[in-house]
Amino acid sequence: MISVDMQEVKDLENQLKTFAARAYPFATRKTINDAAWRAREWAQQIIGEKMVERNKWTRGSVRVAPERSQLIVERQKAVVGSTEAYLRLQEFGGIVGAKTRGAAKAIPTSYSAGQEGARPRTRLPSRLNKMSNIKLARKYNRAGSNRKQRWVMSVRAAVESGTKHVFLDMTGGRAGIFRVLGGRRGSSRGWPRGAKIKMVQDLSRHFVEVPANPWLGPACDRVTPEVIREFYRQALQYQIDRHHIFVSK
């Protein structure tokens, strides 16, 4: 916990305003900028703790626009935030739909990330189970075939061709892309012996609700008044030392 002697801060402030008043805005500007940079540090730490990251870009997208020129104290400001829209969505939550109107929104399952049964999923899908890398077995649409028969024929097609993924339209409005595991080739009828399927991408919904997962608000909250006062004390002291101000007590 940071403890700041407010009398010391007040004395430093009075000294600077008395003997080098023109330097005072530089102290306040540095205080504001230091607080913004500290908020950025906390924001990056929170993102690392709470989010599934594809790479370091997410944390790197958190930027600071520091005050550089304004010397009118009341107008000084620094801004901290992210350049990426998806981090705004994380902060406030919202609804995300499919890129194409009327299409389903692909939602990776926990199995796709090697976390079968986990709720919620906390990792990214493996490389083989990402939508961009999935190649589907050819689809069967024979006239007169019922849904169950189409499942069987699609899985058989995947086994015979060596394709790892297949789209299946399940009962109850559930649909998705499944990974085909095992299965013996050459079976003339029915479900391929030894074959199993695991859903890797859920295509049952046209949109998904993203709950709020704040990262910027909590980071700014950690830059407490005590932290800012310490930055202020340091900035005042720096200007006093820089201008060789000495006051005997």
C-alpha positions as CSV (number, residue, x, y, z in Angstrom):
1,M,0.0,0.0,0.0
2,I,1.3,3.4,-0.9
3,S,1.4,6.1,1.8
4,V,2.1,9.7,0.8
5,D,2.8,12.5,3.2
6,M,0.4,15.2,2.0
7,Q,2.2,17.9,3.9
8,E,5.4,17.1,2.0
9,V,3.5,17.2,-1.3
10,K,2.0,20.6,-0.4
11,D,5.4,22.0,0.6
12,L,6.9,20.8,-2.7
13,E,4.0,22.3,-4.7
14,N,4.4,25.7,-2.9
15,Q,8.1,25.8,-3.4
16,L,7.8,25.1,-7.2
17,K,5.0,27.6,-7.7
18,T,7.0,30.2,-5.7
19,F,10.4,29.9,-7.2
20,A,9.8,28.3,-10.7
21,A,6.1,28.8,-11.5
22,R,6.7,28.1,-15.2
23,A,7.9,24.6,-14.3
24,Y,4.7,23.7,-12.5
25,P,2.7,22.6,-15.6
26,F,5.5,20.2,-16.6
27,A,5.1,18.5,-13.2
28,T,1.3,18.1,-13.6
29,R,1.7,16.9,-17.2
30,K,4.2,14.3,-16.1
31,T,1.8,13.2,-13.3
32,I,-1.1,12.7,-15.8
33,N,1.1,10.8,-18.2
34,D,2.6,8.6,-15.6
35,A,-0.9,7.7,-14.3
36,A,-2.0,6.7,-17.9
37,W,1.1,4.5,-18.4
38,R,0.5,2.8,-15.1
39,A,-3.1,2.1,-16.1
40,R,-1.8,0.6,-19.4
41,E,0.4,-1.7,-17.4
42,W,-2.5,-2.9,-15.3
43,A,-4.7,-3.3,-18.3
44,Q,-2.2,-5.5,-20.0
45,Q,-1.8,-7.6,-16.9
46,I,-5.6,-8.0,-16.6
47,I,-5.9,-9.1,-20.2
48,G,-3.3,-11.7,-19.7
49,E,-5.1,-13.1,-16.7
50,K,-8.7,-13.0,-17.9
51,M,-8.6,-13.5,-21.7
52,V,-7.7,-16.2,-24.3
53,E,-5.1,-14.5,-26.5
54,R,-4.1,-15.5,-30.0
55,N,-0.8,-13.7,-29.7
56,K,0.8,-10.7,-28.1
57,W,-1.1,-8.3,-30.3
58,T,-4.1,-7.9,-28.0
59,R,-2.0,-6.6,-25.1
60,G,0.1,-4.6,-27.5
61,S,-3.0,-2.9,-28.8
62,V,-3.4,-1.1,-25.5
63,R,-1.9,2.3,-26.1
64,V,-1.5,5.6,-24.4
65,A,-1.9,9.0,-26.0
66,P,0.1,11.2,-23.6
67,E,-0.2,14.9,-23.2
68,R,2.7,16.3,-25.1
69,S,2.3,20.1,-25.5
70,Q,-0.5,21.5,-23.4
71,L,0.8,23.7,-20.6
72,I,-2.5,25.0,-19.4
73,V,-3.0,22.7,-16.4
74,E,-6.8,22.6,-16.6
75,R,-6.6,21.3,-20.2
76,Q,-4.0,18.6,-19.8
77,K,-5.2,15.1,-20.5
78,A,-3.8,11.6,-21.4
79,V,-5.9,8.8,-22.9
80,V,-5.5,5.1,-22.5
81,G,-7.4,2.5,-24.5
82,S,-7.2,-0.1,-27.2
83,T,-7.1,0.3,-31.0
84,E,-9.1,-3.0,-31.4
85,A,-12.9,-3.0,-31.5
86,Y,-13.1,-6.5,-29.9
87,L,-11.6,-5.2,-26.7
88,R,-14.5,-2.7,-26.5
89,L,-16.8,-5.6,-26.9
90,Q,-15.0,-7.4,-24.0
91,E,-15.2,-4.3,-21.8
92,F,-18.9,-3.7,-22.2
93,G,-20.3,-7.0,-23.7
94,G,-22.7,-7.2,-26.6
95,I,-24.1,-9.3,-29.4
96,V,-21.9,-10.8,-32.2
97,G,-23.6,-12.1,-35.3
98,A,-22.3,-14.1,-38.3
99,K,-20.4,-12.2,-41.0
100,T,-23.0,-13.1,-43.6
101,R,-26.6,-12.2,-42.9
102,G,-28.7,-15.3,-42.2
103,A,-25.7,-17.5,-41.7
104,A,-24.8,-19.3,-38.5
105,K,-22.2,-18.0,-36.1
106,A,-19.3,-20.5,-35.7
107,I,-18.6,-21.0,-32.0
108,P,-15.6,-23.2,-31.1
109,T,-16.4,-25.9,-28.6
110,S,-14.3,-26.9,-25.6
111,Y,-13.3,-30.1,-27.4
112,S,-11.8,-28.1,-30.2
113,A,-9.4,-26.6,-27.7
114,G,-8.5,-29.8,-26.0
115,Q,-10.7,-29.0,-23.0
116,E,-13.6,-31.4,-23.5
117,G,-16.4,-30.7,-21.0
118,A,-14.9,-27.4,-19.8
119,R,-17.4,-24.6,-19.2
120,P,-16.3,-22.0,-20.3
121,R,-13.6,-22.8,-22.8
122,T,-10.4,-20.9,-21.8
123,R,-8.1,-21.8,-24.7
124,L,-8.1,-21.2,-28.4
125,P,-9.1,-24.1,-30.8
126,S,-6.2,-26.2,-32.0
127,R,-4.8,-25.4,-35.4
128,L,-6.6,-28.4,-37.0
129,N,-9.9,-27.3,-35.6
130,K,-9.9,-23.7,-36.6
131,M,-12.5,-22.8,-39.2
132,S,-9.9,-21.5,-41.6
133,N,-8.2,-24.9,-41.6
134,I,-11.2,-27.1,-41.8
135,K,-12.0,-29.0,-45.0
136,L,-15.3,-30.8,-45.1
137,A,-16.1,-34.3,-46.5
138,R,-18.4,-34.1,-49.5
139,K,-22.1,-33.8,-48.5
140,Y,-24.7,-36.4,-49.3
141,N,-28.2,-35.2,-50.2
142,R,-29.9,-38.3,-51.7
143,A,-33.5,-37.9,-52.3
144,G,-35.6,-39.9,-49.9
145,S,-32.8,-40.2,-47.3
146,N,-33.8,-39.2,-43.7
147,R,-31.6,-37.1,-41.5
148,K,-30.1,-40.1,-39.7
149,Q,-29.1,-41.7,-43.0
150,R,-27.5,-38.5,-44.1
151,W,-25.4,-38.5,-41.0
152,V,-24.2,-42.0,-41.6
153,M,-23.4,-41.4,-45.3
154,S,-21.5,-38.1,-44.5
155,V,-19.4,-39.9,-41.8
156,R,-18.7,-42.8,-44.1
157,A,-17.6,-40.3,-46.8
158,A,-15.2,-38.7,-44.3
159,V,-13.8,-42.1,-43.3
160,E,-13.4,-43.3,-46.9
161,S,-11.8,-40.1,-48.1
162,G,-9.6,-39.5,-45.0
163,T,-11.2,-36.2,-44.4
164,K,-11.2,-35.2,-40.7
165,H,-14.3,-33.0,-40.5
166,V,-17.9,-33.2,-41.6
167,F,-21.0,-31.0,-41.3
168,L,-24.0,-32.6,-39.6
169,D,-27.4,-31.1,-39.1
170,M,-28.5,-32.7,-35.8
171,T,-32.0,-33.0,-34.3
172,G,-33.4,-30.3,-32.1
173,G,-32.0,-27.5,-34.2
174,R,-28.4,-28.4,-33.3
175,A,-25.9,-28.2,-36.2
176,G,-22.2,-28.1,-36.4
177,I,-18.9,-29.3,-37.7
178,F,-17.7,-32.5,-36.3
179,R,-14.2,-34.1,-36.2
180,V,-14.3,-37.8,-37.3
181,L,-12.1,-40.0,-35.2
182,G,-11.1,-43.5,-36.3
183,G,-13.4,-45.6,-38.4
184,R,-12.7,-48.6,-40.7
185,R,-12.8,-48.1,-44.4
186,G,-14.5,-50.5,-46.8
187,S,-17.7,-51.1,-44.8
188,S,-20.5,-51.4,-47.3
189,R,-23.4,-50.4,-45.0
190,G,-24.2,-48.5,-41.8
191,W,-22.0,-46.6,-39.5
192,P,-18.3,-47.1,-40.1
193,R,-17.0,-49.5,-37.5
194,G,-15.0,-47.8,-34.7
195,A,-15.9,-44.3,-35.9
196,K,-16.6,-41.5,-33.4
197,I,-17.5,-37.9,-33.9
198,K,-16.8,-34.8,-31.7
199,M,-18.2,-31.4,-32.4
200,V,-15.5,-28.7,-32.9
201,Q,-17.6,-25.8,-34.2
202,D,-21.2,-25.2,-33.1
203,L,-23.3,-23.7,-35.9
204,S,-26.7,-23.7,-34.1
205,R,-27.0,-20.0,-33.6
206,H,-27.0,-16.9,-35.8
207,F,-25.5,-14.8,-33.1
208,V,-23.8,-15.1,-29.7
209,E,-24.1,-12.9,-26.6
210,V,-20.7,-11.9,-25.3
211,P,-20.8,-11.1,-21.6
212,A,-18.9,-8.1,-20.3
213,N,-15.4,-8.9,-19.3
214,P,-14.0,-5.6,-18.1
215,W,-10.3,-4.9,-18.4
216,L,-9.9,-1.2,-18.8
217,G,-12.2,0.0,-16.0
218,P,-10.5,-2.2,-13.4
219,A,-7.1,-1.1,-14.6
220,C,-8.0,2.5,-14.1
221,D,-9.5,1.8,-10.7
222,R,-6.1,0.4,-9.6
223,V,-4.5,3.8,-10.3
224,T,-5.8,5.0,-7.0
225,P,-5.6,8.6,-5.7
226,E,-2.6,7.5,-3.5
227,V,-0.8,6.2,-6.6
228,I,-1.4,9.5,-8.4
229,R,-0.3,11.6,-5.4
230,E,3.0,9.6,-5.4
231,F,3.5,10.3,-9.1
232,Y,2.7,14.0,-8.3
233,R,5.2,14.1,-5.5
234,Q,7.9,12.6,-7.7
235,A,7.2,15.0,-10.6
236,L,7.3,18.0,-8.2
237,Q,10.6,16.8,-6.8
238,Y,12.1,16.3,-10.2
239,Q,11.3,19.9,-11.2
240,I,12.6,21.3,-8.0
241,D,15.9,19.4,-8.4
242,R,16.0,20.4,-12.1
243,H,15.7,24.1,-11.2
244,H,18.1,23.8,-8.2
245,I,15.5,25.1,-5.7
246,F,16.7,24.8,-2.2
247,V,14.6,26.1,0.8
248,S,16.0,26.0,4.3
249,K,13.8,24.9,7.1
